[in-house]
Amino acid sequence: MKWLTRFVVLVLALGIAAAQTKKTEKTDAQIRQEIIRQSISSYKGSCPCPYSVDRAGRVCGARSAYSKPGGASPICYEKDVTQKMVDEYRKRIRQ
């Protein structure tokens, strides 16, 4: 009877460990937010997006890199993230 109890405890422990190590796949929306976050964090200036706040505490608006043609073009909105970008992100993460 002791071996049965030990076996049950072992199976439960392995099941719990397996469940904790299983990675949950991110949704497309989560990946889009991550791509936006990475894009903004890689921008060197203080106004990557119109909704960003500059060093003086003002909203960047039209002064943002996103709003100016040419030069840096950070990704600021979900609509800017294509499905191809999401698929490439998934491929990169799986490697």
C-alpha positions in Angstrom: 0.0 0.0 0.0 2.9 2.4 0.7 4.2 1.9 -2.9 0.8 2.9 -4.2 0.8 6.1 -2.2 4.3 7.0 -3.3 3.4 6.3 -6.9 0.4 8.6 -6.7 2.4 11.4 -5.1 5.1 11.0 -7.7 2.6 11.1 -10.6 0.9 14.2 -9.1 4.3 15.9 -8.6 5.3 15.2 -12.2 2.0 16.4 -13.5 2.3 19.7 -11.6 5.9 20.2 -12.7 4.9 19.5 -16.4 2.1 22.0 -16.2 4.3 24.7 -14.8 7.0 24.3 -17.4 4.5 24.4 -20.4 4.8 27.7 -22.1 1.6 29.5 -23.0 1.7 30.9 -26.5 1.1 34.7 -26.7 -1.9 36.0 -28.5 -1.5 38.2 -31.6 -2.6 41.2 -29.5 0.1 40.5 -26.9 2.7 40.1 -29.6 1.6 43.4 -31.2 2.0 45.2 -27.8 5.5 43.6 -27.4 6.6 44.8 -30.9 5.4 48.3 -30.1 7.2 48.3 -26.8 10.4 47.1 -28.4 10.1 49.7 -31.1 9.6 52.5 -28.7 12.4 51.4 -26.4 14.8 51.3 -29.3 14.1 54.9 -30.2 16.9 57.2 -28.9 14.9 60.4 -28.6 12.3 61.5 -26.1 9.3 61.7 -28.5 8.9 58.5 -30.4 5.1 58.5 -30.5 2.4 61.2 -30.5 1.1 60.0 -27.1 4.6 60.0 -25.6 5.6 62.6 -23.0 8.8 64.7 -23.5 11.3 65.5 -20.8 9.3 68.7 -19.9 6.2 66.6 -19.3 4.3 67.7 -22.4 2.6 65.3 -24.8 4.7 65.1 -28.0 1.9 65.2 -30.5 3.0 66.5 -33.9 6.6 66.8 -32.6 6.9 63.0 -32.4 9.1 61.0 -34.7 6.0 59.0 -35.7 4.4 62.2 -37.0 7.3 63.5 -39.0 8.0 62.1 -42.5 11.4 60.5 -43.1 14.0 59.5 -40.5 13.0 57.2 -37.7 9.6 55.6 -37.8 8.8 53.9 -34.6 5.8 51.6 -34.3 3.3 53.3 -32.1 -0.1 51.7 -32.7 -1.4 48.2 -33.2 -2.6 49.1 -36.7 1.0 49.6 -37.6 1.9 46.0 -36.8 1.3 43.7 -39.8 0.4 40.1 -39.5 3.8 39.4 -41.2 5.5 41.1 -38.3 3.6 39.0 -35.8 4.4 35.8 -37.7 8.1 36.7 -37.8 8.1 37.5 -34.1 6.6 34.0 -33.4 9.3 32.4 -35.6 12.1 34.3 -33.8 10.8 33.3 -30.4 10.5 29.6 -31.3 14.2 29.4 -32.3 
